[in-house]
Amino acid sequence: MNLSEVDGEPCIRIAMVGPSGVGKTSLLAAMFNTLQDEICSLDCQLLADSPTTNALQSRLTELKGLAEGGIKIQKNQGVGGTATATEYNFDLVFDSDSQLRIQFIDLPGGWYTGGEGYKKADEILAKSQVTLLAVDSVALMQNNSLFHEIANAPLQIKTAFGRALHSFDPHHALIIVLMRAESYRNQLKELYSRTREAYKTFLPILKVNYRGERIQLPVYLTHVETVGCVTVNSVKIIDDTRIEAKFIRNEGGYSPKFCERPLRLVLREAFQRKHKEVIDGRTFWDILLELFPGLSKNKSQRDRINQILRSLSEKLSEDDFVQIQ
């Protein structure tokens, strides 16, 4: 994965694609909240800029209210949304001289279904190093495939990737995140199986030209619970673009699970290479020094950053995700 820069700092750009209301902001709020203590224990910081902090705090308040409120009715579920992308900026700060920007860009679902918005979406996809595809598990697990087609818009997403692939970096990674998996804790095997079936015509197109060859982009699959204490009760179609889901609150309060997995996968893909492995003629150390030039004469600091990144990504177990390509 080749990293870009924002304001002169190394940056991993992550495009977030998925239906409006599926829980992408909720995922980031839970991720940020969950990782704070762990990152502090590593003697570094995960900081968010003011707009990101305000947005995530507002969402946390909503989620905790949902956890106490009994039944949740999610309306207007489907590919829609505003006309602008939303940026969520985090900085992984190692010290005053070394930090890594992690930028999540939430692409409005409506950009894929009409108008000229898809051109901007294509541009953001092409400039990102990772795409996080948020899939509504509730819609996916319904027997009527129309729920999945309305909520997750797989055809539009496939078309968007087809347009953007020619601009992708050869190390671009796709992470499919199964959202709202709370209801399927005992059906994970079926949930993963349905995902593979639902995207079986999409995954084969994820190839880019690299040094005269067509290479397959890596694809990872994982699931998250953005609230943790609700179970889907019923789902019905409202019209051609909307579905409505009713959720019942279970015992316990707001208790998200696994929401840090996508970020761990991003760091794993970006940095967790064996030190002797050569990427585009560069070793792991070459890449690290490219990111942080000031480390060239400071081996102890270089080793420390490597240890932090390795610690954050190695918390993933073999059961936390599946690499399907």
Residue frames as qw, qx, qy, qz and C-alpha x, y, z in Angstrom:
[[0.000, 0.889, 0.458, 0.000, 0.00, 0.00, 0.00],
 [0.411, 0.258, -0.011, 0.874, 1.44, 3.37, -1.00],
 [0.198, -0.710, -0.514, 0.438, 0.54, 6.13, 1.41],
 [0.241, 0.751, 0.230, 0.570, -0.33, 9.71, 0.46],
 [0.334, -0.092, -0.382, 0.857, 0.18, 12.93, 2.39],
 [0.155, -0.850, -0.432, -0.258, -2.10, 15.47, 4.07],
 [0.218, -0.959, 0.118, -0.137, -0.54, 18.75, 5.20],
 [0.257, 0.707, -0.634, 0.180, 2.88, 17.18, 4.78],
 [0.487, -0.338, 0.737, -0.325, 2.10, 14.24, 7.05],
 [0.142, 0.057, -0.945, -0.289, 1.81, 10.60, 5.92],
 [0.577, 0.086, 0.264, -0.768, -1.82, 9.63, 5.51],
 [0.110, 0.152, 0.966, 0.178, -3.89, 6.50, 4.95],
 [0.450, 0.092, -0.073, -0.885, -7.09, 7.45, 3.11],
 [0.147, 0.177, 0.970, -0.079, -10.02, 5.10, 3.63],
 [0.389, -0.086, -0.341, -0.851, -13.12, 5.49, 1.47],
 [0.283, 0.154, 0.837, -0.443, -16.29, 4.39, 3.27],
 [0.378, 0.006, -0.560, -0.737, -18.97, 3.09, 0.93],
 [0.100, -0.271, -0.942, 0.169, -22.41, 1.86, 1.94],
 [0.161, -0.671, -0.599, -0.407, -26.06, 2.75, 2.49],
 [0.146, -0.505, 0.202, -0.826, -27.23, 5.77, 4.43],
 [0.679, -0.438, 0.165, -0.565, -28.03, 4.83, 8.01],
 [0.886, 0.057, -0.459, 0.021, -26.15, 1.52, 8.03],
 [0.726, -0.678, -0.021, 0.113, -23.93, 2.70, 10.89],
 [0.703, 0.431, -0.158, 0.543, -20.65, 3.94, 9.39],
 [0.045, -0.702, 0.277, -0.655, -20.41, 6.88, 11.78],
 [0.806, -0.502, 0.117, -0.290, -21.47, 4.60, 14.62],
 [0.946, 0.087, -0.118, 0.289, -18.62, 2.27, 13.68],
 [0.434, 0.541, -0.257, 0.674, -16.07, 5.10, 13.86],
 [0.403, -0.687, 0.190, -0.574, -17.47, 6.35, 17.16],
 [0.930, -0.349, 0.073, -0.093, -17.19, 2.90, 18.74],
 [0.836, 0.293, -0.158, 0.435, -13.74, 2.34, 17.21],
 [0.176, 0.665, -0.264, 0.676, -12.38, 5.64, 18.55],
 [0.605, -0.608, 0.186, -0.479, -13.90, 5.05, 21.98],
 [0.987, -0.161, -0.014, 0.010, -12.62, 1.46, 22.19],
 [0.802, 0.326, -0.166, 0.472, -9.04, 2.10, 21.11],
 [0.065, -0.893, 0.175, -0.410, -8.28, 5.10, 23.33],
 [0.688, -0.639, 0.330, -0.097, -7.09, 3.15, 26.39],
 [0.933, 0.063, 0.221, 0.278, -5.11, 0.64, 24.35],
 [0.547, 0.673, -0.014, 0.499, -3.29, 3.32, 22.40],
 [0.254, -0.871, 0.245, -0.341, -2.53, 5.32, 25.53],
 [0.858, -0.425, 0.285, 0.049, -1.01, 2.18, 27.06],
 [0.833, 0.283, 0.167, 0.446, 1.40, 2.11, 24.10],
 [0.374, -0.578, 0.012, 0.725, 2.61, 5.61, 25.02],
 [0.112, 0.101, 0.458, 0.876, 1.07, 7.31, 21.99],
 [0.308, 0.397, 0.422, -0.754, -2.21, 9.06, 21.22],
 [0.181, 0.414, 0.755, 0.475, -5.14, 8.74, 18.85],
 [0.050, 0.444, 0.248, -0.859, -6.52, 12.22, 18.34],
 [0.303, 0.611, 0.671, 0.292, -9.49, 13.39, 16.28],
 [0.116, 0.193, 0.084, 0.971, -9.95, 16.90, 14.87],
 [0.247, 0.138, 0.446, -0.849, -12.79, 19.06, 16.22],
 [0.635, 0.129, -0.253, -0.719, -15.43, 18.28, 13.55],
 [0.599, 0.064, -0.794, -0.080, -14.74, 14.57, 13.92],
 [0.140, -0.030, -0.774, 0.617, -14.85, 14.71, 17.71],
 [0.406, 0.120, 0.239, -0.874, -18.16, 16.59, 17.69],
 [0.679, 0.129, -0.458, -0.559, -19.75, 14.22, 15.16],
 [0.539, 0.043, -0.834, 0.105, -18.63, 11.09, 17.00],
 [0.012, 0.041, 0.678, -0.734, -19.66, 12.39, 20.42],
 [0.551, 0.109, 0.018, -0.827, -23.10, 13.22, 19.06],
 [0.710, 0.101, -0.607, -0.343, -23.42, 9.74, 17.61],
 [0.322, 0.058, -0.854, 0.405, -22.27, 8.11, 20.86],
 [0.287, 0.060, 0.459, -0.838, -25.01, 9.97, 22.71],
 [0.691, 0.143, -0.248, -0.664, -27.59, 8.73, 20.19],
 [0.614, 0.144, -0.774, -0.060, -26.35, 5.15, 20.42],
 [0.122, 0.010, -0.799, 0.588, -26.45, 5.09, 24.20],
 [0.481, 0.116, 0.228, -0.839, -29.99, 6.48, 24.03],
 [0.705, 0.165, -0.519, -0.456, -30.92, 3.74, 21.58],
 [0.415, 0.114, -0.873, 0.232, -29.51, 1.14, 23.95],
 [0.060, 0.137, 0.696, -0.702, -31.88, 2.39, 26.64],
 [0.388, 0.168, -0.040, -0.905, -34.89, 3.14, 24.49],
 [0.687, 0.187, 0.612, -0.344, -36.39, -0.25, 23.71],
 [0.693, 0.436, 0.544, 0.185, -37.36, -0.39, 20.04],
 [0.118, -0.520, 0.344, 0.773, -35.55, 1.27, 17.19],
 [0.655, 0.608, 0.449, -0.020, -37.27, 1.90, 13.86],
 [0.333, -0.388, 0.433, 0.742, -34.77, 2.63, 11.10],
 [0.550, 0.723, 0.365, -0.203, -36.48, 4.44, 8.25],
 [0.398, 0.875, -0.216, -0.172, -35.18, 5.52, 4.86],
 [0.625, -0.402, 0.617, 0.261, -32.73, 2.63, 4.81],
 [0.758, 0.528, 0.335, 0.187, -31.15, 2.40, 1.40],
 [0.558, 0.014, 0.188, 0.808, -28.72, 4.15, -0.86],
 [0.052, 0.914, 0.292, 0.277, -29.40, 7.83, -0.43],
 [0.612, -0.443, -0.155, 0.636, -27.79, 10.67, 1.45],
 [0.010, -0.887, -0.028, 0.460, -26.44, 14.17, 1.15],
 [0.666, 0.739, -0.012, 0.103, -24.58, 15.72, -1.76],
 [0.135, 0.814, -0.512, 0.239, -21.23, 16.00, 0.04],
 [0.787, 0.015, -0.564, 0.251, -18.72, 13.56, 1.45],
 [0.514, -0.824, 0.113, -0.209, -17.86, 13.69, 5.15],
 [0.568, 0.452, -0.576, 0.376, -14.26, 13.46, 6.33],
 [0.749, -0.658, 0.010, -0.075, -13.32, 11.98, 9.70],
 [0.486, 0.657, -0.456, 0.352, -9.71, 12.74, 10.56],
 [0.820, -0.567, 0.035, 0.064, -7.67, 10.89, 13.17],
 [0.332, 0.752, -0.523, 0.225, -4.00, 11.33, 14.01],
 [0.927, -0.285, -0.157, 0.187, -1.96, 8.51, 15.49],
 [0.066, 0.907, -0.310, 0.276, 0.66, 10.60, 17.30],
 [0.875, -0.031, -0.344, 0.339, 3.92, 8.91, 18.27],
 [0.469, -0.467, -0.185, 0.726, 5.70, 12.08, 19.42],
 [0.109, 0.803, 0.092, -0.579, 5.99, 15.75, 18.44],
 [0.049, 0.551, -0.583, -0.595, 7.87, 14.84, 15.25],
 [0.115, 0.060, -0.931, -0.341, 6.07, 11.69, 14.08],
 [0.512, 0.257, 0.557, -0.601, 2.40, 11.12, 13.42],
 [0.080, 0.112, 0.867, 0.479, 0.20, 9.26, 10.97],
 [0.470, 0.166, 0.088, -0.863, -3.07, 10.73, 9.66],
 [0.137, 0.223, 0.958, 0.117, -5.88, 8.20, 9.21],
 [0.317, 0.222, -0.026, -0.922, -8.66, 9.76, 7.16],
 [0.284, 0.365, 0.887, 0.002, -12.04, 8.10, 6.69],
 [0.224, 0.165, -0.239, -0.930, -14.15, 9.62, 3.89],
 [0.398, 0.360, 0.795, -0.283, -17.84, 8.70, 3.99],
 [0.044, 0.014, -0.580, -0.813, -19.22, 8.75, 0.44],
 [0.552, 0.194, 0.301, -0.753, -22.95, 9.56, 0.15],
 [0.496, 0.159, 0.851, 0.074, -24.85, 6.56, -1.15],
 [0.473, 0.753, 0.338, -0.307, -26.88, 8.83, -3.40],
 [0.032, 0.707, -0.501, -0.497, -23.78, 9.53, -5.47],
 [0.228, -0.152, 0.917, 0.288, -24.16, 6.08, -7.01],
 [0.315, 0.459, 0.827, -0.080, -27.81, 6.24, -7.97],
 [0.314, 0.828, 0.433, 0.168, -28.17, 9.41, -10.01],
 [0.026, -0.992, 0.065, 0.107, -26.78, 12.75, -11.07],
 [0.558, 0.691, -0.375, 0.266, -23.12, 13.62, -11.45],
 [0.539, -0.727, 0.367, -0.216, -22.07, 12.72, -7.91],
 [0.980, -0.034, 0.148, 0.128, -20.57, 9.41, -9.02],
 [0.600, 0.659, -0.193, 0.411, -17.70, 11.31, -10.67],
 [0.190, -0.750, 0.434, -0.462, -16.62, 12.71, -7.31],
 [0.876, -0.324, 0.306, -0.184, -17.08, 9.30, -5.71],
 [0.915, 0.332, -0.032, 0.228, -14.86, 7.72, -8.37],
 [0.308, 0.757, -0.334, 0.469, -12.19, 10.33, -7.73],
 [0.482, -0.637, 0.449, -0.401, -12.18, 9.69, -3.97],
 [0.979, -0.062, 0.188, -0.051, -12.12, 5.92, -4.48],
 [0.784, 0.513, -0.143, 0.318, -9.15, 6.23, -6.81],
 [0.140, 0.730, -0.406, 0.532, -7.18, 8.37, -4.33],
 [0.716, -0.534, 0.289, -0.345, -7.83, 6.07, -1.38],
 [0.142, 0.463, -0.874, 0.043, -5.52, 3.29, -0.23],
 [0.054, 0.154, 0.961, -0.222, -8.34, 1.28, 1.34],
 [0.467, -0.250, -0.313, -0.788, -12.06, 0.97, 0.67],
 [0.165, 0.073, 0.851, -0.493, -14.33, 0.00, 3.54],
 [0.409, -0.194, -0.591, -0.668, -17.55, -1.43, 2.10],
 [0.301, -0.022, 0.673, -0.676, -20.25, -1.35, 4.81],
 [0.390, -0.144, -0.777, -0.472, -22.90, -4.02, 4.17],
 [0.573, -0.266, 0.269, -0.727, -26.21, -4.15, 6.02],
 [0.011, 0.118, -0.990, 0.074, -26.33, -7.68, 7.48],
 [0.441, 0.308, 0.620, -0.572, -30.04, -7.41, 8.26],
 [0.609, 0.554, -0.122, -0.554, -30.95, -6.79, 4.61],
 [0.290, 0.471, -0.807, -0.207, -28.47, -9.43, 3.45],
 [0.097, -0.066, 0.965, -0.235, -29.96, -12.15, 5.66],
 [0.612, 0.294, 0.314, -0.664, -33.55, -11.70, 4.50],
 [0.610, 0.172, 0.758, 0.157, -34.92, -14.42, 2.23],
 [0.467, 0.830, 0.303, 0.017, -36.12, -11.79, -0.23],
 [0.658, -0.001, 0.150, 0.738, -33.01, -10.65, -2.15],
 [0.131, 0.789, 0.286, 0.528, -34.76, -7.36, -2.91],
 [0.507, -0.851, -0.075, 0.116, -33.92, -6.20, 0.63],
 [0.680, -0.328, 0.268, 0.598, -30.22, -6.57, -0.17],
 [0.437, 0.436, 0.420, 0.665, -30.61, -4.87, -3.54],
 [0.111, -0.905, -0.258, -0.319, -32.40, -1.87, -2.01],
 [0.558, -0.819, 0.033, 0.128, -30.23, -1.45, 1.08],
 [0.646, -0.466, 0.385, 0.466, -26.77, -2.35, -0.21],
 [0.494, 0.812, -0.088, -0.298, -27.06, -1.46, -3.92],
 [0.721, -0.297, 0.521, 0.346, -24.55, -4.13, -5.00],
 [0.647, 0.541, 0.397, 0.362, -24.95, -3.42, -8.73],
 [0.114, 0.977, -0.012, 0.180, -24.24, 0.31, -8.33],
 [0.517, -0.741, 0.406, 0.139, -21.24, -0.43, -6.10],
 [0.785, 0.035, 0.507, 0.354, -19.88, -2.93, -8.62],
 [0.487, 0.768, 0.257, 0.327, -20.26, -0.38, -11.42],
 [0.157, -0.972, 0.166, -0.048, -18.48, 2.30, -9.36],
 [0.651, -0.506, 0.503, 0.258, -15.53, 0.01, -8.70],
 [0.745, 0.360, 0.451, 0.336, -15.41, -0.93, -12.35],
 [0.298, 0.918, 0.074, 0.252, -14.98, 2.73, -13.27],
 [0.279, -0.908, 0.301, -0.080, -12.36, 3.46, -10.59],
 [0.933, -0.205, 0.223, 0.196, -10.21, 0.34, -10.90],
 [0.708, 0.550, 0.012, 0.442, -7.95, 1.76, -13.60],
 [0.053, 0.814, -0.247, 0.523, -6.75, 4.40, -11.12],
 [0.809, -0.579, 0.039, -0.095, -6.29, 2.15, -8.11],
 [0.074, -0.697, 0.707, -0.089, -2.91, 1.66, -6.53],
 [0.669, 0.152, -0.712, -0.150, -1.88, -2.01, -6.99],
 [0.282, -0.010, -0.822, 0.494, -1.84, -2.39, -3.21],
 [0.468, -0.245, 0.024, -0.849, -5.35, -1.01, -2.71],
 [0.089, -0.090, -0.968, 0.218, -7.32, -3.18, -0.27],
 [0.517, -0.356, -0.317, -0.711, -11.05, -3.75, 0.13],
 [0.007, -0.009, -0.858, 0.513, -12.49, -4.50, 3.56],
 [0.471, -0.396, -0.544, -0.570, -16.09, -5.73, 3.54],
 [0.041, -0.090, 0.687, -0.720, -17.61, -4.95, 6.94],
 [0.357, -0.448, -0.766, -0.291, -20.83, -6.72, 7.87],
 [0.139, -0.281, 0.305, -0.899, -22.72, -4.15, 9.92],
 [0.671, -0.207, 0.156, -0.695, -25.45, -4.82, 12.51],
 [0.561, 0.166, -0.808, -0.065, -24.25, -8.36, 13.08],
 [0.308, -0.267, 0.638, -0.654, -25.71, -8.42, 16.61],
 [0.800, 0.063, 0.154, -0.577, -28.69, -10.45, 15.46],
 [0.888, 0.339, -0.287, -0.122, -26.58, -13.18, 13.88],
 [0.242, -0.683, 0.666, -0.176, -24.10, -14.19, 16.57],
 [0.662, -0.107, 0.734, -0.108, -25.20, -17.79, 16.20],
 [0.753, 0.549, 0.361, -0.005, -25.40, -17.63, 12.40],
 [0.099, -0.797, 0.372, 0.465, -22.02, -16.21, 11.46],
 [0.425, -0.102, 0.801, 0.409, -21.18, -19.08, 9.13],
 [0.370, 0.639, 0.661, 0.133, -24.41, -18.45, 7.19],
 [0.042, 0.938, 0.077, -0.334, -23.85, -14.68, 7.26],
 [0.228, -0.600, 0.571, 0.512, -20.40, -15.05, 5.72],
 [0.423, 0.165, 0.832, 0.318, -21.69, -17.58, 3.21],
 [0.300, 0.809, 0.502, -0.055, -24.48, -15.26, 2.08],
 [0.054, -0.868, 0.189, 0.455, -21.99, -12.44, 1.68],
 [0.322, -0.301, 0.746, 0.500, -19.80, -14.50, -0.62],
 [0.361, 0.456, 0.788, 0.200, -22.87, -15.48, -2.65],
 [0.155, 0.897, 0.333, -0.247, -24.21, -11.91, -2.82],
 [0.029, 0.884, -0.307, -0.351, -20.88, -10.53, -4.09],
 [0.770, -0.070, 0.566, 0.285, -19.72, -13.46, -6.22],
 [0.591, 0.642, 0.328, 0.362, -19.95, -11.44, -9.45],
 [0.046, -0.992, 0.077, -0.084, -18.33, -8.38, -7.88],
 [0.628, -0.641, 0.380, 0.225, -15.14, -9.82, -6.40],
 [0.795, 0.140, 0.413, 0.422, -13.71, -11.24, -9.67],
 [0.403, 0.836, 0.157, 0.339, -13.57, -7.77, -11.28],
 [0.367, -0.916, 0.143, 0.073, -11.23, -6.43, -8.58],
 [0.819, -0.012, 0.236, 0.523, -8.08, -6.64, -10.67],
 [0.077, 0.948, -0.109, -0.290, -5.65, -3.88, -11.64],
 [0.775, 0.550, -0.148, 0.273, -2.88, -3.59, -14.17],
 [0.467, -0.816, 0.330, 0.088, 0.55, -3.81, -12.56],
 [0.233, -0.572, 0.709, 0.340, 3.80, -4.19, -14.45],
 [0.378, 0.275, -0.692, -0.550, 2.01, -5.64, -17.44],
 [0.237, -0.159, -0.958, 0.029, -0.04, -8.11, -15.44],
 [0.526, -0.503, -0.225, -0.648, -3.56, -8.19, -14.04],
 [0.276, 0.075, -0.817, 0.501, -3.32, -8.68, -10.28],
 [0.453, -0.607, -0.619, -0.208, -6.10, -9.35, -7.81],
 [0.137, -0.598, 0.301, -0.730, -6.71, -6.79, -5.07],
 [0.221, -0.059, -0.884, 0.407, -6.79, -8.19, -1.53],
 [0.509, -0.448, -0.260, -0.687, -10.30, -8.47, -0.06],
 [0.129, 0.036, -0.835, 0.534, -11.01, -8.98, 3.65],
 [0.516, -0.478, -0.478, -0.527, -14.32, -9.82, 5.30],
 [0.209, -0.041, -0.734, 0.645, -15.23, -9.14, 8.93],
 [0.320, -0.671, -0.568, -0.353, -18.29, -8.32, 11.04],
 [0.121, 0.166, -0.433, 0.878, -19.03, -5.74, 13.73],
 [0.268, -0.675, -0.687, 0.029, -21.71, -4.97, 16.32],
 [0.185, 0.440, -0.035, 0.878, -22.16, -1.21, 16.48],
 [0.495, -0.550, 0.064, -0.670, -24.70, -1.25, 19.33],
 [0.196, 0.267, -0.900, 0.283, -24.44, -4.75, 20.76],
 [0.186, 0.137, 0.801, -0.552, -27.73, -4.97, 22.65],
 [0.597, 0.356, 0.096, -0.712, -30.39, -5.00, 19.92],
 [0.371, 0.055, 0.897, 0.234, -31.88, -7.74, 17.77],
 [0.284, 0.051, -0.442, -0.849, -33.78, -7.29, 14.54],
 [0.451, 0.215, 0.709, -0.498, -37.48, -8.06, 14.95],
 [0.593, 0.579, 0.560, 0.002, -38.94, -7.41, 11.50],
 [0.168, -0.344, 0.403, 0.831, -38.08, -5.89, 8.13],
 [0.500, 0.623, 0.598, -0.056, -40.41, -4.65, 5.44],
 [0.362, 0.184, 0.399, 0.822, -40.12, -2.87, 2.11],
 [0.115, 0.619, 0.324, -0.706, -41.52, 0.68, 2.07],
 [0.599, 0.746, 0.024, -0.291, -40.96, 1.43, -1.62],
 [0.858, 0.459, -0.095, 0.209, -38.37, 0.89, -4.36],
 [0.395, 0.625, -0.387, 0.551, -35.67, 2.77, -2.44],
 [0.268, -0.517, 0.499, -0.642, -36.50, 2.26, 1.25],
 [0.643, -0.235, -0.729, -0.002, -36.84, -0.52, 3.76],
 [0.408, -0.650, 0.241, -0.594, -37.85, -0.30, 7.41],
 [0.615, 0.028, -0.751, 0.239, -36.33, -2.43, 10.16],
 [0.572, -0.694, 0.047, -0.434, -37.59, -2.77, 13.73],
 [0.487, 0.296, -0.714, 0.407, -35.14, -3.71, 16.48],
 [0.711, -0.637, -0.234, -0.183, -35.80, -4.98, 19.99],
 [0.009, -0.729, 0.561, -0.392, -33.47, -4.08, 22.86],
 [0.807, -0.106, -0.569, 0.119, -31.94, -7.04, 24.66],
 [0.660, -0.707, -0.144, 0.210, -30.52, -7.12, 28.16],
 [0.631, -0.251, 0.098, 0.728, -27.70, -4.73, 28.85],
 [0.121, 0.881, 0.058, -0.454, -26.82, -1.26, 27.67],
 [0.526, 0.804, -0.258, -0.099, -24.75, 0.07, 24.80],
 [0.679, -0.454, 0.554, 0.161, -22.06, -2.58, 24.23],
 [0.647, 0.672, -0.281, -0.225, -20.45, -2.44, 20.78],
 [0.788, -0.314, 0.494, 0.190, -18.13, -5.26, 19.81],
 [0.730, 0.129, 0.488, 0.461, -15.37, -5.76, 17.24],
 [0.316, 0.926, 0.200, -0.049, -15.62, -2.18, 15.92],
 [0.200, -0.816, 0.435, 0.323, -11.85, -1.71, 16.00],
 [0.788, 0.047, 0.566, 0.238, -11.32, -4.63, 13.59],
 [0.594, 0.757, 0.204, 0.182, -11.45, -2.54, 10.38],
 [0.012, 0.945, -0.320, 0.063, -8.71, -0.19, 11.59],
 [0.630, -0.465, 0.611, 0.118, -6.56, -3.10, 12.73],
 [0.785, 0.346, 0.470, 0.209, -6.97, -4.61, 9.26],
 [0.361, 0.925, -0.027, 0.117, -5.97, -1.31, 7.67],
 [0.240, -0.828, 0.506, -0.006, -2.79, -1.15, 9.75],
 [0.778, -0.146, 0.600, 0.118, -2.11, -4.82, 9.13],
 [0.720, 0.589, 0.312, 0.195, -2.37, -4.30, 5.38],
 [0.214, 0.956, -0.143, 0.141, -0.25, -1.15, 5.46],
 [0.093, -0.801, 0.552, -0.211, 2.53, -2.20, 7.79],
 [0.755, -0.339, 0.543, -0.140, 2.47, -5.82, 8.85],
 [0.798, 0.519, -0.305, -0.022, 4.96, -7.18, 6.37],
 [0.886, -0.290, 0.029, 0.361, 7.88, -9.38, 7.26],
 [0.198, -0.856, 0.221, 0.423, 10.98, -7.24, 7.50],
 [0.390, -0.294, 0.697, 0.525, 12.69, -9.17, 4.74],
 [0.492, 0.586, 0.637, 0.091, 9.75, -9.00, 2.36],
 [0.199, -0.195, 0.294, 0.914, 10.34, -6.69, -0.58],
 [0.325, 0.732, 0.565, -0.201, 7.49, -4.53, -1.84],
 [0.439, 0.891, 0.076, 0.088, 8.12, -2.79, -5.17],
 [0.657, 0.451, -0.289, 0.530, 11.83, -3.25, -4.55],
 [0.123, -0.621, 0.374, -0.677, 11.59, -1.71, -1.08],
 [0.406, -0.131, -0.847, 0.316, 11.85, -3.44, 2.26],
 [0.381, -0.753, -0.536, 0.021, 9.58, -2.79, 5.21],
 [0.464, -0.544, -0.121, 0.689, 12.23, -0.45, 6.64],
 [0.232, 0.120, 0.384, 0.886, 12.40, 1.51, 3.39],
 [0.204, -0.639, -0.576, -0.467, 8.67, 2.14, 3.61],
 [0.496, -0.720, -0.390, 0.287, 8.88, 3.15, 7.27],
 [0.432, -0.354, 0.071, 0.827, 11.71, 5.58, 6.55],
 [0.094, 0.354, 0.506, 0.781, 9.78, 7.00, 3.61],
 [0.336, -0.752, -0.529, -0.203, 6.88, 7.72, 5.95],
 [0.474, -0.874, -0.024, 0.104, 9.04, 9.17, 8.71],
 [0.641, 0.621, -0.240, 0.382, 12.32, 10.51, 7.22],
 [0.190, -0.793, 0.397, -0.422, 13.48, 11.80, 10.60],
 [0.898, -0.353, 0.228, -0.129, 13.88, 8.21, 11.82],
 [0.798, 0.505, -0.292, 0.153, 16.88, 7.49, 9.59],
 [0.331, 0.501, -0.584, 0.546, 19.30, 8.38, 12.40],
 [0.432, -0.338, 0.505, -0.667, 17.14, 7.28, 15.29],
 [0.424, 0.036, -0.888, -0.174, 16.92, 3.52, 15.40],
 [0.019, -0.183, -0.826, 0.533, 15.30, 3.41, 18.84],
 [0.406, 0.352, 0.215, -0.815, 12.41, 5.63, 17.73],
 [0.505, 0.261, -0.616, -0.545, 12.07, 3.67, 14.49],
 [0.285, -0.028, -0.952, 0.103, 11.84, 0.45, 16.48],
 [0.164, 0.251, 0.633, -0.714, 9.27, 2.00, 18.82],
 [0.516, 0.324, -0.105, -0.786, 6.95, 3.06, 15.97],
 [0.485, 0.171, -0.802, -0.304, 7.29, -0.36, 14.41],
 [0.126, -0.095, -0.912, 0.378, 6.40, -1.98, 17.74],
 [0.331, 0.293, 0.392, -0.807, 3.31, 0.23, 18.19],
 [0.574, 0.311, -0.355, -0.669, 1.98, -0.44, 14.69],
 [0.414, 0.120, -0.899, -0.080, 2.68, -4.13, 15.05],
 [0.047, 0.131, 0.811, -0.568, 0.94, -4.27, 18.43],
 [0.464, 0.306, 0.186, -0.810, -2.21, -2.57, 17.09],
 [0.637, 0.313, -0.462, -0.532, -2.51, -4.84, 14.09],
 [0.354, 0.180, -0.916, 0.054, -1.48, -8.12, 15.69],
 [0.384, 0.005, 0.631, -0.673, -4.45, -8.03, 18.09],
 [0.750, 0.226, -0.236, -0.576, -6.41, -9.60, 15.22],
 [0.559, -0.204, 0.802, -0.058, -6.86, -13.33, 15.58],
 [0.036, -0.052, 0.856, 0.514, -7.41, -15.84, 12.81],
 [0.052, 0.525, 0.849, -0.031, -11.12, -15.87, 13.66],
 [0.014, 0.624, 0.252, -0.740, -11.57, -12.10, 13.41],
 [0.421, 0.653, -0.198, -0.597, -11.58, -11.88, 9.63],
 [0.807, 0.192, 0.527, 0.183, -11.40, -13.87, 6.43],
 [0.039, 0.560, -0.455, -0.692, -9.24, -13.00, 3.46],
 [0.738, 0.387, 0.517, -0.194, -11.37, -14.03, 0.52],
 [0.716, 0.671, 0.045, 0.188, -9.08, -12.84, -2.27]]
